[in-house]
């Protein structure tokens, strides 16, 4: 699937990529009995039985789970919530990663793992059940895209708070106040 189609907005992009709208996919999945299926089974059905690209199958599945099975936005299939935020931070990849990770450590303590030799290096934190991953993508002329993912959150309220916190950390680091 061409990347530019994936970047188009919502329903139009889905229809362009798969030949069906959200409502049509819902009808297909309900007819197949997917209302009681788990996430993986729904996505695999879309790929195997309908030839849907894996990326689009995930989106259709999440949309189906939210609209038909009652899954909330930001909620993972295991019932926990996850927030992911990215911002461009000035500077070289590892320096930008370390800057953000230092701010994350103020809240979550010392990292539990570092994977610095990957194309996208990561630093991982853990506090109770909550997991935090800071990653830095390949730098561009404007800086390095750094992300903070906060996972295994217990509620939608915790999700909103984690997202607000992560945005604050990234904005502070972007402004050079990290």
C-alpha positions in Angstrom: 0.0 0.0 0.0 1.5 3.4 -1.0 2.5 5.4 2.0 0.8 8.6 0.7 -2.6 6.8 0.9 -2.0 5.7 4.5 -1.4 9.4 5.4 -4.7 10.6 4.0 -7.4 11.3 6.5 -9.8 8.6 7.8 -12.6 7.1 5.9 -11.5 8.3 2.4 -8.1 6.7 2.9 -9.6 3.5 4.2 -12.0 3.2 1.2 -9.2 4.0 -1.2 -6.9 1.4 0.3 -9.4 -1.4 0.9 -12.4 -0.7 -1.3 -14.7 -0.5 1.7 -15.8 2.0 4.3 -15.8 1.5 8.1 -19.5 0.7 8.1 -19.0 -1.9 5.3 -16.1 -3.5 7.2 -18.3 -3.6 10.3 -21.0 -5.5 8.3 -18.4 -7.9 6.9 -17.0 -8.6 10.4 -20.4 -8.9 12.1 -21.5 -11.4 9.4 -18.4 -13.4 9.9 -19.1 -13.6 13.7 -16.3 -11.4 14.8 -18.2 -9.6 17.5 -16.9 -12.2 20.0 -13.4 -12.6 18.6 -10.2 -11.3 20.0 -8.1 -8.6 18.3 -5.6 -11.0 16.7 -8.3 -13.3 15.3 -10.1 -10.3 13.7 -6.9 -8.9 12.1 -5.8 -12.3 10.8 -9.3 -12.9 9.3 -9.1 -9.6 7.4 -5.7 -10.4 6.0 -6.4 -14.1 5.2 -10.0 -13.9 4.0 -10.2 -10.4 2.5 -6.6 -9.7 1.4 -6.3 -6.6 3.6 -2.8 -5.2 4.1 -1.7 -5.9 7.7 -1.4 -2.2 8.5 -5.0 -1.5 7.4 -6.2 -4.7 9.1 -5.0 -3.3 12.5 -6.8 -0.1 11.9 -10.0 -1.8 10.9 -9.8 -4.1 13.8 -9.3 -1.3 16.4 -12.2 0.6 14.9 -14.4 -2.5 15.0 -13.5 -3.1 18.6 -14.3 0.5 19.6 -17.6 0.7 17.7 -18.9 -2.8 18.2 -17.1 -4.3 21.2 -16.9 -1.2 23.3 -13.1 -0.8 23.3 -12.2 2.8 24.3 -9.8 5.1 22.4 -6.2 4.4 23.6 -7.3 1.1 25.1 -5.2 -2.0 24.1 -6.8 -5.4 23.5 -5.7 -6.5 27.0 -7.8 -3.7 28.6 -4.9 -1.4 29.6 -4.3 1.9 28.0 -1.4 3.3 26.0 -0.3 6.8 25.1 2.3 7.6 22.4 3.6 11.2 21.8 6.4 12.4 19.4 8.1 15.7 19.0 11.2 16.9 17.0 14.0 17.7 19.4 17.0 19.7 18.2 20.3 17.9 18.0 21.9 14.5 17.2 19.9 11.3 17.7 21.6 10.0 20.9 21.9 13.4 22.5 18.2 14.1 21.9 17.3 10.6 23.3 19.4 11.1 26.4 17.9 14.6 27.0 14.4 13.3 27.0 15.3 10.1 29.0 16.8 12.3 31.7 13.5 14.1 32.1 11.6 10.8 32.1 14.0 9.5 34.8 12.9 12.3 37.1 9.5 10.6 37.3 10.2 7.0 36.6 13.7 6.5 38.1 16.6 4.8 36.5 16.1 3.0 33.1 15.7 -0.8 33.3 17.0 -1.3 29.7 18.9 0.5 27.0 19.1 -0.6 23.3 21.5 1.9 21.9 22.8 0.0 18.8 19.5 -0.2 17.0 18.5 2.1 14.1 15.9 3.5 16.5 17.6 3.4 19.9 15.4 3.1 23.0 15.6 3.6 26.7 13.0 1.7 28.8 11.6 2.5 32.3 9.2 0.6 34.6 7.2 1.7 37.6 4.8 -0.8 39.0 2.9 -2.2 36.0 3.5 1.0 33.9 6.1 0.8 31.1 7.7 3.8 29.5 9.7 3.7 26.3 11.7 6.6 24.9 12.9 6.2 21.4 14.7 8.4 18.9 14.3 8.0 15.1 16.9 8.8 12.6 17.7 12.6 12.7 16.7 15.0 9.9 17.9 18.5 9.2 15.2 19.9 11.6 16.3 17.6 14.5 15.5 14.1 15.9 12.0 12.7 16.3 11.8 11.5 19.9 8.8 9.6 21.2 7.5 8.7 24.7 5.2 5.7 24.9 3.5 5.1 28.3 1.9 1.6 28.4 0.0 -0.6 30.7 -2.0 2.3 32.2 -5.1 1.1 34.1 -7.7 3.7 33.2 -8.7 6.3 30.6 -8.0 8.9 33.2 -4.4 7.6 33.7 -4.1 7.7 29.9 -5.1 11.4 29.7 -2.7 12.3 32.5 0.2 10.3 31.0 -0.3 11.9 27.6 -0.4 15.4 29.1 2.8 14.6 31.1 4.6 13.2 28.0 3.7 16.3 25.9 5.0 18.5 28.7 8.3 16.6 28.8 8.8 16.8 25.0 7.8 20.4 24.8 10.2 21.3 27.6 13.1 19.4 25.9 12.2 20.9 22.5 12.4 24.4 23.9 15.9 23.5 25.2 14.9 23.5 28.9 15.3 19.7 29.3 
